[in-house]
Amino acid sequence: MPPVVFNDDDVRARLDAATTVRAVRAALPAHHAGTLHAPPRVRADIGGGDLVFTTGHLRDRRVFGFRAYDTLVGAEQLVAVWGSDDGELRALVHGTELGARRTGAIGALAVDAAARPGAVRLGLVGAGAQAWTQLWALCAVRPVEDVVVAARRRERAAAFATRATAELGVRARTVADPEDAVRERDVVIVATNSAVPVMDAGWIAAGTHVTTLGPKTRSRHEVPAALTDRAEVILTDSRAQTAGCPEPHLFAPDRMVELGAVLSGSTAARTGPGRLTVFCSVGLAGTEVAVAAALWEASR
């Protein structure tokens, strides 16, 4: 049979938050157990940028595949999924929606694992697609009490807050200053492309969980380096991806705890309500294959 081809509209119509989180929730402990083989990214120089491949083989799910994207112009991503029993190419997914939703699900699981129990008061810095899918997925794992949004362009933050209320039923408001968005919050998500910190470590209250999605190298980082000193636990979805970063990472890989280990019960992400935790999102290879396989299954 020919593979099923999906675009962004198909992903929006068929891939809900619960399904996405469920696929990723299974993949992360599988990586810890060794049944998801997910090597670091492979970069091919194409002149002026790279063509980047992430690959994964989920032995429990009997699927394998890859994701390809570029750093030249930031074009659409491509995810391909094969069945490992028969070698049949099952699905091709092109666009940007699946990757963003996969990242949102990973972030939601990190919040659920590391934040204090109960409903979440969320502070968001950034109002783009990555910020949206973080909130979208978070609503599938935790009650969200309210959201405060700050962005460089105030009108984008206002549109984000309006959409959050209309589509997710979440009480949301905007503020002009990132400080007002992150103070006294249970969870802070920073989703920007800023090369310099957009907040001060002193703004973050004890007991907060912080997720960072944007640049995180020593030369370019959206969160302050002082967070490393304050954090009790620094989580990541893949130490191998972090260690394989072309530049030295802001967070030392040998200090990081893998989210899969936490979800499998091998280690704890939080030892007390006053502790500060940080999640460094890098994108575990193979999770996009797991989500694409779930999309294929949902379409049958």
Secondary structure by P-SEA (a helix, b strand, c coil): ccbbbbcaaaaaacccaaaaaaaaaaaaaaaaacccccccbbbbbcccccbbbbbbbccccccccbbbbbcccccbbbbbbbccccccccccccccaaaaaaaaaaaaaaaaacccccccbbbbccccaaaaaaaaaaaacccccbbbbbcccaaaaaaaaaaaaaccccccccccccccccccccbbbbbccccccccccccccccbbbbbccccccccccccccccccccbbbbccaaaaaaccccccccccccccaaaaaaccccccccccbbbbbbcccccaaaaaaaaaaaaaac
